[in-house]
Amino acid sequence: MENNFTINVNEDFQFFIEKSEATKLDVKQLSNFIFNVIHNNKSFNLQTVESNFNAREYTVQVNKNRYTIKIANELDSIIKELGFSHGHLKKSNEIKAPMPGIILNIMVKENQQVVEGEILLLLEAMKMENAITAHKNGIIKKIKTTIASTVEKGQLLIELE
């Protein structure tokens, strides 16, 4: 699988960028939230206004214009095509593996309170790290896997209360 990205800007424009193109971008970090970008021999200062790393959604300001940018990789597209959606998950107290893979890290403990969007564990699948997040607020009732375990698609990983 190539590492290609689909980038939506303000829900109006959609761009496709290959990883090789993305790594060639001329970007210099000036401070925690300000970057200088050179594109087509023009220099732009870009300020990160809001950042939601888990959702891969960012609001940036270039000059006095704000843009909401959503970044999706090929895995996101495959999951969407397979019909996985978050809406039906909010009713469930189970966190299941969306695909086969290996558990790289577990970030929570039993009886820990979690909030929607919080990263619970990292799953490596198809040579990519995937953050598995809580689909609703809750308390970790039972962790049904361990670090370095191989899991199958649909396998129960975590139970919520």
Phi, psi and omega in degrees: 000127175288160176258082178256154183233142171254126183241122176255131180243120179053027181060008183253327184237142179232131180235150175243127182231132175279152180304321181298325177290318182297321181287346179268357180299140180267091184234133176232129179279125181264327176204188182306322187237005183239132182230149173253129181239132174249122180223128183052044178063020175242140181259134179229138170264132184239129178246129176281118182267315177222149181216125173237090185301317182299320180272355183054048180233131185224146171247125182235157177238127175239120189057239179251013182259135177256142180227136173261122185243128175243130183245128177236139175260181183297327179296319177302318180295319180295315180299318179296317179297328180284353175091011176287134176221158183275339184302312181287341182288333184297339180276341185269148175259015183243137173253117182245156179293124179286346182197163176292149179177195181237135178284118180270323184201148175240120187264000184234167177233159177299146182072006177278137175278137180231157178244155179308131179093348180291138179287126180262318181202165177249131180241125175268124178218135179052042178063023178232143175275131180237123178278122176264121187248162176289132180269358175197168175290147178176191178237136180291113180276311184208135173260121188257015180217172179226162177299138179080002177286145172270130181238155179258159176303131178086356180291137178291125181253315184216140172253135177255158171256000000 
